[in-house]
């Protein structure tokens, strides 16, 4: 059990009036070659922010597999089932992570993470939460629903307001709804968020508080707290599948697909977090463009610290990697002799993106399409200066340097 394990690990801290913090731990994964590789996650630091660890490397090298291993080892299901571990003589951790909850976010259509803990023998069913596109159908099979993030965001918003009210007596506790608004308003221009009410021929309990827009009714989030004793009635009255709606000047704010998914993810993650949670996110760049990637990292930094929680991201994103200190960056590398997991030999925190890219992905050894195009043109024209003249205003400094370099390579000038 997550609760009993954590109580055993950290119970003494209560008596000493010390706050429990997630400690460093080593994850031991079984690579494709059946050899064990260790990932030393680092969360303890006296100065630099070690609250986020990053797993980075090329496609197909095992980043998502490592996250799946982490989830199943901690839940003690699938490859982490105790009987399977004993049979394989595998020790998944150097020390079981002292986390109270694991939140998994993955919006890849190909992922196969655990959906819930309903079929698990563990009693604490709230210790794991999945956010993605997959869900169980009524017949027990698993299908993909593009609308699931919207549905989750509606329920999460209600749960968030309930949480804020329930724990408002705790001095210094972060207000989740305020945090969500602070983050989202940097990416979306809105005044209020709301939930759409189901259409009804007769007035409902909530109609007198609802805002009418284009003949539809919306219930503002600021009014939810007055209905907390009857939150289930409000939940039933809302069209949850429409997700969180954003309003400005009494109009619905139109969102791009990227903004909409970003908003849903922010709401879902903030609502689900509790003290000593581990947020695990698989390839956020699949659903966030670079600007929103940074906004999302900013959200994580704001919400992780007050809840004494941590995050692990598997990514290709250089923008995310430069936000993380090098001891928290785990590079997956394989040049044909098996998987290696290494830290970068230089500081990545605020580092040069090109340097990070060159080291991790080997840009220097891979020709770019524009390199190949320039080589082809130069071979045909034969004179680098002539090619520069022909390109005229469509040339830049990098192209000039490349053309002159190729000229020396092929023509000695």
Secondary structure, 3 states (H helix, E strand, C coil): CHHHHHHHHHHHHHHCCCCCCCCCEEEEEECCCCCEEEEEECCCCCCCCCCEEEEECCCCCCHHHHHHHHHHHHHCCHHHCHHHHHHHCCCCECCCCCCCEEEEEECCCCCCCCCCCCCCCCCCHHHEEEECCEEECCCCCEEECCCHHHHHHHHHHHHHHHHHHHCCCCCCCCCHHHHHHHHHCCCCCCCEEEEEECCCCCCCCCHHHCEEECCEEEEEHHHHHHHHHHHHHHHHHECHHHCEEEEECCEECCCCHHHHHHHHHHHHHHHHCCCCEEEEEECHHHCCCHHHHHHHHHHHHHHHHHCCCEEEEEECCHHHHCCCCHHHEEEEECCCCCCEEECCCCCCCCCCHHHHHHHHHCHHHCCCHHHHHHHHHHHHHCCHHHHHHHHHHHCCHHHHHHHHHHHHHHHCC
